[in-house]
């Protein structure tokens, strides 16, 4: 009679151990990757023109990724309360890709005469 009870206990033990085995637990091992910006903005200049209505914005995007990139920048003009009051887009490097470690230049102007509360300029690079 003991043999009848031993087999179910052994099978139940195997099932419990299999369910708790490391491979079945769903725990991920190894190194995980992280996403971060792969560019830097350099030599950023925002100059109000003499007419008081136009701002000339120029700068460079340094490619820190390990692949060529190309794209455009969005220039955000922000108010003193950190709200975007005007935006303009412009291409970087004349729409040509630029390699790791290289820079792509951009330049644009914006008429901000109707938005006198500009306190800050923020550049956003969009890789396409």
Backbone as XML, in Angstrom:
<?xml version="1.0"?>
<chain id="A" units="angstrom">
  <residue number="1" name="UNK">
    <atom name="N" x="0.800" y="-1.181" z="0.000"/>
    <atom name="CA" x="0.000" y="0.000" z="0.000"/>
    <atom name="C" x="0.854" y="1.260" z="0.000"/>
  </residue>
  <residue number="2" name="UNK">
    <atom name="N" x="2.001" y="1.183" z="0.591"/>
    <atom name="CA" x="2.869" y="2.361" z="0.621"/>
    <atom name="C" x="3.312" y="2.765" z="-0.770"/>
  </residue>
  <residue number="3" name="UNK">
    <atom name="N" x="3.485" y="1.837" z="-1.637"/>
    <atom name="CA" x="3.928" y="2.124" z="-3.004"/>
    <atom name="C" x="2.870" y="2.968" z="-3.714"/>
  </residue>
  <residue number="4" name="UNK">
    <atom name="N" x="1.627" y="2.717" z="-3.462"/>
    <atom name="CA" x="0.563" y="3.507" z="-4.077"/>
    <atom name="C" x="0.677" y="4.981" z="-3.692"/>
  </residue>
  <residue number="5" name="UNK">
    <atom name="N" x="1.111" y="5.278" z="-2.479"/>
    <atom name="CA" x="1.202" y="6.652" z="-2.004"/>
    <atom name="C" x="2.530" y="7.303" z="-2.379"/>
  </residue>
  <residue number="6" name="UNK">
    <atom name="N" x="3.544" y="6.551" z="-2.619"/>
    <atom name="CA" x="4.871" y="7.105" z="-2.939"/>
    <atom name="C" x="4.873" y="7.722" z="-4.336"/>
  </residue>
  <residue number="7" name="UNK">
    <atom name="N" x="4.291" y="7.053" z="-5.325"/>
    <atom name="CA" x="4.309" y="7.574" z="-6.682"/>
    <atom name="C" x="3.601" y="8.928" z="-6.808"/>
  </residue>
  <residue number="8" name="UNK">
    <atom name="N" x="2.422" y="9.112" z="-6.242"/>
    <atom name="CA" x="1.804" y="10.449" z="-6.324"/>
    <atom name="C" x="2.615" y="11.520" z="-5.610"/>
  </residue>
  <residue number="9" name="UNK">
    <atom name="N" x="3.259" y="11.156" z="-4.504"/>
    <atom name="CA" x="4.088" y="12.126" z="-3.790"/>
    <atom name="C" x="5.294" y="12.511" z="-4.633"/>
  </residue>
  <residue number="10" name="UNK">
    <atom name="N" x="5.920" y="11.552" z="-5.295"/>
    <atom name="CA" x="7.088" y="11.831" z="-6.153"/>
    <atom name="C" x="6.661" y="12.714" z="-7.327"/>
  </residue>
  <residue number="11" name="UNK">
    <atom name="N" x="5.560" y="12.381" z="-7.962"/>
    <atom name="CA" x="5.103" y="13.167" z="-9.118"/>
    <atom name="C" x="4.727" y="14.585" z="-8.679"/>
  </residue>
  <residue number="12" name="UNK">
    <atom name="N" x="4.068" y="14.725" z="-7.550"/>
    <atom name="CA" x="3.712" y="16.044" z="-7.041"/>
    <atom name="C" x="4.956" y="16.854" z="-6.698"/>
  </residue>
  <residue number="13" name="UNK">
    <atom name="N" x="5.968" y="16.227" z="-6.124"/>
    <atom name="CA" x="7.232" y="16.896" z="-5.807"/>
    <atom name="C" x="7.927" y="17.379" z="-7.062"/>
  </residue>
  <residue number="14" name="UNK">
    <atom name="N" x="7.944" y="16.566" z="-8.098"/>
    <atom name="CA" x="8.583" y="16.963" z="-9.365"/>
    <atom name="C" x="7.860" y="18.163" z="-9.965"/>
  </residue>
  <residue number="15" name="UNK">
    <atom name="N" x="6.543" y="18.161" z="-9.933"/>
    <atom name="CA" x="5.780" y="19.290" z="-10.474"/>
    <atom name="C" x="6.039" y="20.571" z="-9.687"/>
  </residue>
  <residue number="16" name="UNK">
    <atom name="N" x="6.107" y="20.486" z="-8.383"/>
    <atom name="CA" x="6.371" y="21.664" z="-7.557"/>
    <atom name="C" x="7.773" y="22.201" z="-7.826"/>
  </residue>
  <residue number="17" name="UNK">
    <atom name="N" x="8.763" y="21.319" z="-7.903"/>
    <atom name="CA" x="10.135" y="21.755" z="-8.190"/>
    <atom name="C" x="10.249" y="22.353" z="-9.587"/>
  </residue>
  <residue number="18" name="UNK">
    <atom name="N" x="9.558" y="21.779" z="-10.562"/>
    <atom name="CA" x="9.623" y="22.299" z="-11.933"/>
    <atom name="C" x="9.009" y="23.691" z="-12.018"/>
  </residue>
  <residue number="19" name="UNK">
    <atom name="N" x="7.955" y="23.923" z="-11.266"/>
    <atom name="CA" x="7.310" y="25.240" z="-11.296"/>
    <atom name="C" x="8.180" y="26.305" z="-10.648"/>
  </residue>
  <residue number="20" name="UNK">
    <atom name="N" x="9.019" y="25.936" z="-9.700"/>
    <atom name="CA" x="9.873" y="26.897" z="-9.005"/>
    <atom name="C" x="11.292" y="26.941" z="-9.539"/>
  </residue>
  <residue number="21" name="UNK">
    <atom name="N" x="11.567" y="26.234" z="-10.609"/>
    <atom name="CA" x="12.918" y="26.231" z="-11.190"/>
    <atom name="C" x="13.238" y="27.602" z="-11.749"/>
  </residue>
  <residue number="22" name="UNK">
    <atom name="N" x="14.524" y="28.031" z="-11.725"/>
    <atom name="CA" x="14.899" y="29.362" z="-12.218"/>
    <atom name="C" x="14.484" y="29.621" z="-13.661"/>
  </residue>
  <residue number="23" name="UNK">
    <atom name="N" x="14.558" y="28.635" z="-14.512"/>
    <atom name="CA" x="14.196" y="28.855" z="-15.909"/>
    <atom name="C" x="12.708" y="29.143" z="-16.058"/>
  </residue>
  <residue number="24" name="UNK">
    <atom name="N" x="11.901" y="28.647" z="-15.168"/>
    <atom name="CA" x="10.469" y="28.858" z="-15.270"/>
    <atom name="C" x="9.979" y="30.069" z="-14.508"/>
  </residue>
  <residue number="25" name="UNK">
    <atom name="N" x="10.862" y="30.751" z="-13.790"/>
    <atom name="CA" x="10.419" y="31.848" z="-12.946"/>
    <atom name="C" x="10.257" y="33.166" z="-13.699"/>
  </residue>
  <residue number="26" name="UNK">
    <atom name="N" x="10.792" y="33.259" z="-14.887"/>
    <atom name="CA" x="10.661" y="34.482" z="-15.657"/>
    <atom name="C" x="11.640" y="35.571" z="-15.249"/>
  </residue>
  <residue number="27" name="UNK">
    <atom name="N" x="12.636" y="35.267" z="-14.456"/>
    <atom name="CA" x="13.626" y="36.256" z="-14.044"/>
    <atom name="C" x="14.628" y="36.426" z="-15.166"/>
  </residue>
  <residue number="28" name="UNK">
    <atom name="N" x="14.851" y="37.656" z="-15.579"/>
    <atom name="CA" x="15.771" y="37.958" z="-16.663"/>
    <atom name="C" x="17.173" y="38.138" z="-16.099"/>
  </residue>
  <residue number="29" name="UNK">
    <atom name="N" x="18.135" y="37.525" z="-16.728"/>
    <atom name="CA" x="19.524" y="37.660" z="-16.304"/>
    <atom name="C" x="20.319" y="38.325" z="-17.406"/>
  </residue>
  <residue number="30" name="UNK">
    <atom name="N" x="21.491" y="38.801" z="-17.075"/>
    <atom name="CA" x="22.352" y="39.432" z="-18.060"/>
    <atom name="C" x="22.228" y="40.942" z="-18.015"/>
  </residue>
  <residue number="31" name="UNK">
    <atom name="N" x="22.893" y="41.593" z="-18.935"/>
    <atom name="CA" x="22.927" y="43.043" z="-18.991"/>
    <atom name="C" x="21.739" y="43.570" z="-19.777"/>
  </residue>
  <residue number="32" name="UNK">
    <atom name="N" x="21.092" y="44.587" z="-19.249"/>
    <atom name="CA" x="20.002" y="45.249" z="-19.948"/>
    <atom name="C" x="20.539" y="46.489" z="-20.654"/>
  </residue>
  <residue number="33" name="UNK">
    <atom name="N" x="19.891" y="46.890" z="-21.723"/>
    <atom name="CA" x="20.303" y="48.094" z="-22.430"/>
    <atom name="C" x="19.399" y="49.249" z="-22.034"/>
  </residue>
  <residue number="34" name="UNK">
    <atom name="N" x="19.911" y="50.449" z="-22.157"/>
    <atom name="CA" x="19.173" y="51.652" z="-21.813"/>
    <atom name="C" x="19.183" y="52.598" z="-22.994"/>
  </residue>
  <residue number="35" name="UNK">
    <atom name="N" x="18.123" y="53.373" z="-23.128"/>
    <atom name="CA" x="18.064" y="54.381" z="-24.169"/>
    <atom name="C" x="18.435" y="55.728" z="-23.570"/>
  </residue>
  <residue number="36" name="UNK">
    <atom name="N" x="19.156" y="56.492" z="-24.340"/>
    <atom name="CA" x="19.545" y="57.832" z="-23.915"/>
    <atom name="C" x="19.757" y="58.655" z="-25.173"/>
  </residue>
  <residue number="37" name="UNK">
    <atom name="N" x="19.718" y="59.966" z="-25.040"/>
    <atom name="CA" x="19.999" y="60.783" z="-26.225"/>
    <atom name="C" x="21.375" y="60.443" z="-26.784"/>
  </residue>
  <residue number="38" name="UNK">
    <atom name="N" x="21.462" y="60.380" z="-28.078"/>
    <atom name="CA" x="22.717" y="60.028" z="-28.729"/>
    <atom name="C" x="23.252" y="61.202" z="-29.530"/>
  </residue>
  <residue number="39" name="UNK">
    <atom name="N" x="23.033" y="62.388" z="-28.998"/>
    <atom name="CA" x="23.526" y="63.587" z="-29.651"/>
    <atom name="C" x="23.764" y="64.664" z="-28.606"/>
  </residue>
  <residue number="40" name="UNK">
    <atom name="N" x="24.534" y="65.676" z="-29.000"/>
    <atom name="CA" x="24.740" y="66.855" z="-28.158"/>
    <atom name="C" x="24.502" y="68.089" z="-29.001"/>
  </residue>
  <residue number="41" name="UNK">
    <atom name="N" x="23.975" y="69.119" z="-28.380"/>
    <atom name="CA" x="23.791" y="70.397" z="-29.062"/>
    <atom name="C" x="24.982" y="71.265" z="-28.709"/>
  </residue>
  <residue number="42" name="UNK">
    <atom name="N" x="25.645" y="71.807" z="-29.734"/>
    <atom name="CA" x="26.840" y="72.622" z="-29.534"/>
    <atom name="C" x="26.675" y="73.977" z="-30.210"/>
  </residue>
  <residue number="43" name="UNK">
    <atom name="N" x="27.414" y="74.927" z="-29.717"/>
    <atom name="CA" x="27.514" y="76.262" z="-30.329"/>
    <atom name="C" x="26.146" y="76.880" z="-30.603"/>
  </residue>
  <residue number="44" name="UNK">
    <atom name="N" x="25.229" y="76.735" z="-29.687"/>
    <atom name="CA" x="23.886" y="77.281" z="-29.860"/>
    <atom name="C" x="23.916" y="78.796" z="-29.682"/>
  </residue>
  <residue number="45" name="UNK">
    <atom name="N" x="23.362" y="79.495" z="-30.674"/>
    <atom name="CA" x="23.289" y="80.953" z="-30.635"/>
    <atom name="C" x="21.870" y="81.357" z="-31.012"/>
  </residue>
  <residue number="46" name="UNK">
    <atom name="N" x="21.281" y="82.233" z="-30.211"/>
    <atom name="CA" x="19.962" y="82.809" z="-30.509"/>
    <atom name="C" x="20.102" y="84.312" z="-30.374"/>
  </residue>
  <residue number="47" name="UNK">
    <atom name="N" x="20.035" y="85.015" z="-31.508"/>
    <atom name="CA" x="20.240" y="86.469" z="-31.514"/>
    <atom name="C" x="18.996" y="87.184" z="-32.007"/>
  </residue>
  <residue number="48" name="UNK">
    <atom name="N" x="18.529" y="88.141" z="-31.234"/>
    <atom name="CA" x="17.426" y="88.991" z="-31.664"/>
    <atom name="C" x="17.980" y="89.981" z="-32.684"/>
  </residue>
  <residue number="49" name="UNK">
    <atom name="N" x="17.351" y="90.082" z="-33.819"/>
    <atom name="CA" x="17.789" y="91.011" z="-34.854"/>
    <atom name="C" x="17.418" y="92.447" z="-34.469"/>
  </residue>
  <residue number="50" name="UNK">
    <atom name="N" x="18.010" y="93.402" z="-35.131"/>
    <atom name="CA" x="17.822" y="94.814" z="-34.791"/>
    <atom name="C" x="16.372" y="95.263" z="-34.887"/>
  </residue>
  <residue number="51" name="UNK">
    <atom name="N" x="15.589" y="94.615" z="-35.768"/>
    <atom name="CA" x="14.195" y="95.034" z="-35.916"/>
    <atom name="C" x="13.338" y="94.631" z="-34.714"/>
  </residue>
  <residue number="52" name="UNK">
    <atom name="N" x="13.842" y="93.769" z="-33.840"/>
    <atom name="CA" x="13.128" y="93.345" z="-32.642"/>
    <atom name="C" x="12.029" y="92.330" z="-32.891"/>
  </residue>
  <residue number="53" name="UNK">
    <atom name="N" x="11.882" y="91.892" z="-34.135"/>
    <atom name="CA" x="10.837" y="90.928" z="-34.476"/>
    <atom name="C" x="11.380" y="89.544" z="-34.828"/>
  </residue>
  <residue number="54" name="UNK">
    <atom name="N" x="12.587" y="89.485" z="-35.316"/>
    <atom name="CA" x="13.150" y="88.219" z="-35.807"/>
    <atom name="C" x="14.298" y="87.744" z="-34.925"/>
  </residue>
  <residue number="55" name="UNK">
    <atom name="N" x="14.312" y="86.436" z="-34.691"/>
    <atom name="CA" x="15.391" y="85.803" z="-33.934"/>
    <atom name="C" x="16.102" y="84.848" z="-34.872"/>
  </residue>
  <residue number="56" name="UNK">
    <atom name="N" x="17.424" y="84.936" z="-34.927"/>
    <atom name="CA" x="18.250" y="84.029" z="-35.703"/>
    <atom name="C" x="18.812" y="82.987" z="-34.748"/>
  </residue>
  <residue number="57" name="UNK">
    <atom name="N" x="18.540" y="81.713" z="-35.024"/>
    <atom name="CA" x="19.002" y="80.612" z="-34.177"/>
    <atom name="C" x="19.885" y="79.708" z="-35.012"/>
  </residue>
  <residue number="58" name="UNK">
    <atom name="N" x="21.071" y="79.399" z="-34.483"/>
    <atom name="CA" x="21.989" y="78.489" z="-35.181"/>
    <atom name="C" x="22.695" y="77.616" z="-34.160"/>
  </residue>
  <residue number="59" name="UNK">
    <atom name="N" x="23.230" y="76.513" z="-34.640"/>
    <atom name="CA" x="23.967" y="75.609" z="-33.765"/>
    <atom name="C" x="24.399" y="74.376" z="-34.518"/>
  </residue>
  <residue number="60" name="UNK">
    <atom name="N" x="24.904" y="73.416" z="-33.747"/>
    <atom name="CA" x="25.382" y="72.155" z="-34.321"/>
    <atom name="C" x="24.866" y="71.003" z="-33.469"/>
  </residue>
  <residue number="61" name="UNK">
    <atom name="N" x="24.639" y="69.880" z="-34.130"/>
    <atom name="CA" x="24.264" y="68.642" z="-33.466"/>
    <atom name="C" x="25.424" y="67.672" z="-33.630"/>
  </residue>
  <residue number="62" name="UNK">
    <atom name="N" x="26.001" y="67.214" z="-32.520"/>
    <atom name="CA" x="27.080" y="66.216" z="-32.575"/>
    <atom name="C" x="26.455" y="64.832" z="-32.436"/>
  </residue>
  <residue number="63" name="UNK">
    <atom name="N" x="26.794" y="63.950" z="-33.380"/>
    <atom name="CA" x="26.287" y="62.582" z="-33.392"/>
    <atom name="C" x="27.122" y="61.718" z="-32.454"/>
  </residue>
  <residue number="64" name="UNK">
    <atom name="N" x="26.527" y="61.264" z="-31.357"/>
    <atom name="CA" x="27.215" y="60.387" z="-30.410"/>
    <atom name="C" x="26.815" y="58.925" z="-30.585"/>
  </residue>
  <residue number="65" name="UNK">
    <atom name="N" x="25.902" y="58.653" z="-31.504"/>
    <atom name="CA" x="25.508" y="57.262" z="-31.749"/>
    <atom name="C" x="26.598" y="56.590" z="-32.579"/>
  </residue>
  <residue number="66" name="UNK">
    <atom name="N" x="26.445" y="55.317" z="-32.781"/>
    <atom name="CA" x="27.438" y="54.582" z="-33.567"/>
    <atom name="C" x="26.956" y="54.350" z="-34.989"/>
  </residue>
  <residue number="67" name="UNK">
    <atom name="N" x="25.948" y="55.108" z="-35.394"/>
    <atom name="CA" x="25.388" y="55.003" z="-36.737"/>
    <atom name="C" x="25.207" y="56.398" z="-37.299"/>
  </residue>
  <residue number="68" name="UNK">
    <atom name="N" x="25.273" y="56.550" z="-38.615"/>
    <atom name="CA" x="24.974" y="57.860" z="-39.193"/>
    <atom name="C" x="23.535" y="58.262" z="-38.868"/>
  </residue>
  <residue number="69" name="UNK">
    <atom name="N" x="23.334" y="59.555" z="-38.632"/>
    <atom name="CA" x="21.991" y="60.075" z="-38.365"/>
    <atom name="C" x="21.707" y="61.230" z="-39.308"/>
  </residue>
  <residue number="70" name="UNK">
    <atom name="N" x="20.431" y="61.479" z="-39.522"/>
    <atom name="CA" x="20.002" y="62.686" z="-40.218"/>
    <atom name="C" x="18.648" y="63.046" z="-39.660"/>
  </residue>
  <residue number="71" name="UNK">
    <atom name="N" x="18.334" y="64.313" z="-39.743"/>
    <atom name="CA" x="17.059" y="64.733" z="-39.188"/>
    <atom name="C" x="16.890" y="66.234" z="-39.216"/>
  </residue>
  <residue number="72" name="UNK">
    <atom name="N" x="16.097" y="66.714" z="-38.283"/>
    <atom name="CA" x="15.794" y="68.141" z="-38.207"/>
    <atom name="C" x="15.712" y="68.539" z="-36.744"/>
  </residue>
  <residue number="73" name="UNK">
    <atom name="N" x="15.752" y="69.838" z="-36.513"/>
    <atom name="CA" x="15.582" y="70.347" z="-35.157"/>
    <atom name="C" x="14.277" y="71.118" z="-35.082"/>
  </residue>
  <residue number="74" name="UNK">
    <atom name="N" x="13.698" y="71.083" z="-33.902"/>
    <atom name="CA" x="12.550" y="71.926" z="-33.589"/>
    <atom name="C" x="13.049" y="72.944" z="-32.578"/>
  </residue>
  <residue number="75" name="UNK">
    <atom name="N" x="12.919" y="74.209" z="-32.919"/>
    <atom name="CA" x="13.329" y="75.286" z="-32.033"/>
    <atom name="C" x="12.076" y="75.743" z="-31.291"/>
  </residue>
  <residue number="76" name="UNK">
    <atom name="N" x="12.094" y="75.576" z="-29.973"/>
    <atom name="CA" x="10.960" y="75.986" z="-29.134"/>
    <atom name="C" x="11.332" y="77.288" z="-28.426"/>
  </residue>
  <residue number="77" name="UNK">
    <atom name="N" x="10.488" y="78.274" z="-28.555"/>
    <atom name="CA" x="10.650" y="79.531" z="-27.826"/>
    <atom name="C" x="9.715" y="79.458" z="-26.631"/>
  </residue>
  <residue number="78" name="UNK">
    <atom name="N" x="10.270" y="79.621" z="-25.433"/>
    <atom name="CA" x="9.472" y="79.472" z="-24.208"/>
    <atom name="C" x="9.334" y="80.793" z="-23.466"/>
  </residue>
  <residue number="79" name="UNK">
    <atom name="N" x="8.205" y="80.915" z="-22.800"/>
    <atom name="CA" x="7.911" y="82.115" z="-22.007"/>
    <atom name="C" x="8.567" y="81.998" z="-20.634"/>
  </residue>
  <residue number="80" name="UNK">
    <atom name="N" x="8.405" y="83.042" z="-19.841"/>
    <atom name="CA" x="8.940" y="83.040" z="-18.481"/>
    <atom name="C" x="8.314" y="81.970" z="-17.607"/>
  </residue>
  <residue number="81" name="UNK">
    <atom name="N" x="7.104" y="81.534" z="-17.950"/>
    <atom name="CA" x="6.450" y="80.459" z="-17.201"/>
    <atom name="C" x="6.725" y="79.090" z="-17.817"/>
  </residue>
  <residue number="82" name="UNK">
    <atom name="N" x="7.727" y="78.993" z="-18.676"/>
    <atom name="CA" x="8.209" y="77.754" z="-19.298"/>
    <atom name="C" x="7.195" y="77.116" z="-20.250"/>
  </residue>
  <residue number="83" name="UNK">
    <atom name="N" x="6.315" y="77.918" z="-20.829"/>
    <atom name="CA" x="5.374" y="77.432" z="-21.824"/>
    <atom name="C" x="5.916" y="77.720" z="-23.212"/>
  </residue>
  <residue number="84" name="UNK">
    <atom name="N" x="5.719" y="76.803" z="-24.144"/>
    <atom name="CA" x="6.126" y="77.021" z="-25.529"/>
    <atom name="C" x="5.167" y="78.035" z="-26.146"/>
  </residue>
  <residue number="85" name="UNK">
    <atom name="N" x="5.722" y="79.174" z="-26.610"/>
    <atom name="CA" x="4.882" y="80.216" z="-27.206"/>
    <atom name="C" x="5.045" y="80.296" z="-28.724"/>
  </residue>
  <residue number="86" name="UNK">
    <atom name="N" x="6.108" y="79.646" z="-29.242"/>
    <atom name="CA" x="6.339" y="79.628" z="-30.684"/>
    <atom name="C" x="7.334" y="78.515" z="-30.984"/>
  </residue>
  <residue number="87" name="UNK">
    <atom name="N" x="7.192" y="77.869" z="-32.129"/>
    <atom name="CA" x="8.126" y="76.819" z="-32.551"/>
    <atom name="C" x="8.379" y="76.934" z="-34.034"/>
  </residue>
  <residue number="88" name="UNK">
    <atom name="N" x="9.547" y="76.485" z="-34.446"/>
    <atom name="CA" x="9.904" y="76.454" z="-35.860"/>
    <atom name="C" x="10.817" y="75.254" z="-36.094"/>
  </residue>
  <residue number="89" name="UNK">
    <atom name="N" x="10.717" y="74.631" z="-37.267"/>
    <atom name="CA" x="11.542" y="73.472" z="-37.620"/>
    <atom name="C" x="12.520" y="73.850" z="-38.714"/>
  </residue>
  <residue number="90" name="UNK">
    <atom name="N" x="13.683" y="73.186" z="-38.696"/>
    <atom name="CA" x="14.662" y="73.377" z="-39.764"/>
    <atom name="C" x="15.514" y="72.122" z="-39.892"/>
  </residue>
  <residue number="91" name="UNK">
    <atom name="N" x="15.982" y="71.859" z="-41.117"/>
    <atom name="CA" x="16.808" y="70.683" z="-41.375"/>
    <atom name="C" x="18.208" y="70.854" z="-40.808"/>
  </residue>
  <residue number="92" name="UNK">
    <atom name="N" x="18.825" y="69.725" z="-40.492"/>
    <atom name="CA" x="20.206" y="69.700" z="-40.017"/>
    <atom name="C" x="21.075" y="69.135" z="-41.135"/>
  </residue>
  <residue number="93" name="UNK">
    <atom name="N" x="22.220" y="69.758" z="-41.370"/>
    <atom name="CA" x="23.215" y="69.284" z="-42.335"/>
    <atom name="C" x="22.637" y="69.162" z="-43.748"/>
  </residue>
  <residue number="94" name="UNK">
    <atom name="N" x="21.761" y="70.069" z="-44.120"/>
    <atom name="CA" x="21.138" y="70.065" z="-45.451"/>
    <atom name="C" x="20.524" y="68.723" z="-45.813"/>
  </residue>
  <residue number="95" name="UNK">
    <atom name="N" x="19.892" y="68.065" z="-44.830"/>
    <atom name="CA" x="19.204" y="66.773" z="-45.000"/>
    <atom name="C" x="20.150" y="65.611" z="-45.279"/>
  </residue>
  <residue number="96" name="UNK">
    <atom name="N" x="21.454" y="65.819" z="-45.115"/>
    <atom name="CA" x="22.428" y="64.747" z="-45.363"/>
    <atom name="C" x="22.794" y="64.075" z="-44.045"/>
  </residue>
  <residue number="97" name="UNK">
    <atom name="N" x="23.026" y="62.738" z="-44.059"/>
    <atom name="CA" x="23.430" y="62.068" z="-42.827"/>
    <atom name="C" x="24.831" y="62.490" z="-42.391"/>
  </residue>
  <residue number="98" name="UNK">
    <atom name="N" x="25.085" y="62.413" z="-41.087"/>
    <atom name="CA" x="26.425" y="62.676" z="-40.575"/>
    <atom name="C" x="26.806" y="61.564" z="-39.607"/>
  </residue>
  <residue number="99" name="UNK">
    <atom name="N" x="28.063" y="61.164" z="-39.668"/>
    <atom name="CA" x="28.568" y="59.965" z="-38.987"/>
    <atom name="C" x="28.844" y="60.201" z="-37.507"/>
  </residue>
  <residue number="100" name="UNK">
    <atom name="N" x="29.154" y="59.118" z="-36.811"/>
    <atom name="CA" x="29.517" y="59.148" z="-35.396"/>
    <atom name="C" x="30.657" y="60.141" z="-35.167"/>
  </residue>
  <residue number="101" name="UNK">
    <atom name="N" x="30.500" y="60.993" z="-34.180"/>
    <atom name="CA" x="31.533" y="61.966" z="-33.829"/>
    <atom name="C" x="31.517" y="63.233" z="-34.661"/>
  </residue>
  <residue number="102" name="UNK">
    <atom name="N" x="30.778" y="63.241" z="-35.739"/>
    <atom name="CA" x="30.708" y="64.414" z="-36.616"/>
    <atom name="C" x="29.550" y="65.316" z="-36.204"/>
  </residue>
  <residue number="103" name="UNK">
    <atom name="N" x="29.541" y="66.537" z="-36.730"/>
    <atom name="CA" x="28.473" y="67.478" z="-36.429"/>
    <atom name="C" x="27.710" y="67.840" z="-37.692"/>
  </residue>
  <residue number="104" name="UNK">
    <atom name="N" x="26.448" y="68.149" z="-37.498"/>
    <atom name="CA" x="25.603" y="68.690" z="-38.546"/>
    <atom name="C" x="25.120" y="70.055" z="-38.081"/>
  </residue>
  <residue number="105" name="UNK">
    <atom name="N" x="25.194" y="71.032" z="-38.961"/>
    <atom name="CA" x="24.839" y="72.411" z="-38.595"/>
    <atom name="C" x="23.393" y="72.710" z="-38.979"/>
  </residue>
  <residue number="106" name="UNK">
    <atom name="N" x="22.823" y="73.663" z="-38.259"/>
    <atom name="CA" x="21.485" y="74.145" z="-38.592"/>
    <atom name="C" x="21.441" y="75.650" z="-38.351"/>
  </residue>
  <residue number="107" name="UNK">
    <atom name="N" x="20.511" y="76.295" z="-39.050"/>
    <atom name="CA" x="20.303" y="77.730" z="-38.888"/>
    <atom name="C" x="18.886" y="78.042" z="-39.352"/>
  </residue>
  <residue number="108" name="UNK">
    <atom name="N" x="18.200" y="78.875" z="-38.590"/>
    <atom name="CA" x="16.850" y="79.281" z="-38.965"/>
    <atom name="C" x="16.556" y="80.633" z="-38.330"/>
  </residue>
  <residue number="109" name="UNK">
    <atom name="N" x="15.526" y="81.271" z="-38.825"/>
    <atom name="CA" x="15.062" y="82.504" z="-38.194"/>
    <atom name="C" x="13.568" y="82.376" z="-37.961"/>
  </residue>
  <residue number="110" name="UNK">
    <atom name="N" x="13.091" y="83.117" z="-36.999"/>
    <atom name="CA" x="11.667" y="83.078" z="-36.668"/>
    <atom name="C" x="11.192" y="84.482" z="-36.348"/>
  </residue>
  <residue number="111" name="UNK">
    <atom name="N" x="10.009" y="84.802" z="-36.833"/>
    <atom name="CA" x="9.386" y="86.075" z="-36.521"/>
    <atom name="C" x="8.625" y="85.906" z="-35.210"/>
  </residue>
  <residue number="112" name="UNK">
    <atom name="N" x="9.116" y="86.545" z="-34.177"/>
    <atom name="CA" x="8.505" y="86.429" z="-32.841"/>
    <atom name="C" x="7.984" y="87.777" z="-32.363"/>
  </residue>
  <residue number="113" name="UNK">
    <atom name="N" x="7.723" y="88.678" z="-33.302"/>
    <atom name="CA" x="7.269" y="90.017" z="-32.950"/>
    <atom name="C" x="5.973" y="90.040" z="-32.168"/>
  </residue>
  <residue number="114" name="UNK">
    <atom name="N" x="5.111" y="89.058" z="-32.399"/>
    <atom name="CA" x="3.825" y="89.020" z="-31.693"/>
    <atom name="C" x="3.888" y="88.248" z="-30.381"/>
  </residue>
  <residue number="115" name="UNK">
    <atom name="N" x="5.053" y="87.768" z="-30.014"/>
    <atom name="CA" x="5.205" y="86.992" z="-28.770"/>
    <atom name="C" x="6.344" y="87.606" z="-27.960"/>
  </residue>
  <residue number="116" name="UNK">
    <atom name="N" x="6.067" y="88.682" z="-27.243"/>
    <atom name="CA" x="7.135" y="89.411" z="-26.550"/>
    <atom name="C" x="7.654" y="88.740" z="-25.275"/>
  </residue>
  <residue number="117" name="UNK">
    <atom name="N" x="7.016" y="87.692" z="-24.802"/>
    <atom name="CA" x="7.381" y="87.086" z="-23.520"/>
    <atom name="C" x="8.398" y="85.943" z="-23.659"/>
  </residue>
  <residue number="118" name="UNK">
    <atom name="N" x="9.274" y="85.992" z="-24.642"/>
    <atom name="CA" x="10.242" y="84.906" z="-24.844"/>
    <atom name="C" x="11.408" y="85.083" z="-23.877"/>
  </residue>
  <residue number="119" name="UNK">
    <atom name="N" x="11.665" y="84.005" z="-23.099"/>
    <atom name="CA" x="12.759" y="84.022" z="-22.134"/>
    <atom name="C" x="13.781" y="82.932" z="-22.377"/>
  </residue>
  <residue number="120" name="UNK">
    <atom name="N" x="13.416" y="81.916" z="-23.171"/>
    <atom name="CA" x="14.283" y="80.766" z="-23.316"/>
    <atom name="C" x="14.093" y="80.149" z="-24.697"/>
  </residue>
  <residue number="121" name="UNK">
    <atom name="N" x="15.166" y="79.535" z="-25.210"/>
    <atom name="CA" x="15.115" y="78.804" z="-26.472"/>
    <atom name="C" x="15.572" y="77.378" z="-26.188"/>
  </residue>
  <residue number="122" name="UNK">
    <atom name="N" x="14.766" y="76.403" z="-26.615"/>
    <atom name="CA" x="15.072" y="74.994" z="-26.406"/>
    <atom name="C" x="15.136" y="74.311" z="-27.764"/>
  </residue>
  <residue number="123" name="UNK">
    <atom name="N" x="16.171" y="73.486" z="-27.954"/>
    <atom name="CA" x="16.370" y="72.785" z="-29.223"/>
    <atom name="C" x="16.062" y="71.311" z="-29.019"/>
  </residue>
  <residue number="124" name="UNK">
    <atom name="N" x="15.272" y="70.747" z="-29.938"/>
    <atom name="CA" x="14.954" y="69.321" z="-29.919"/>
    <atom name="C" x="15.381" y="68.723" z="-31.259"/>
  </residue>
  <residue number="125" name="UNK">
    <atom name="N" x="16.272" y="67.730" z="-31.246"/>
    <atom name="CA" x="16.709" y="67.069" z="-32.464"/>
    <atom name="C" x="15.828" y="65.854" z="-32.708"/>
  </residue>
  <residue number="126" name="UNK">
    <atom name="N" x="15.331" y="65.727" z="-33.943"/>
    <atom name="CA" x="14.482" y="64.594" z="-34.324"/>
    <atom name="C" x="15.227" y="63.801" z="-35.386"/>
  </residue>
  <residue number="127" name="UNK">
    <atom name="N" x="15.577" y="62.567" z="-35.052"/>
    <atom name="CA" x="16.283" y="61.681" z="-35.976"/>
    <atom name="C" x="15.255" y="60.967" z="-36.848"/>
  </residue>
  <residue number="128" name="UNK">
    <atom name="N" x="15.408" y="61.063" z="-38.162"/>
    <atom name="CA" x="14.452" y="60.352" z="-39.015"/>
    <atom name="C" x="15.095" y="59.240" z="-39.758"/>
  </residue>
</chain>
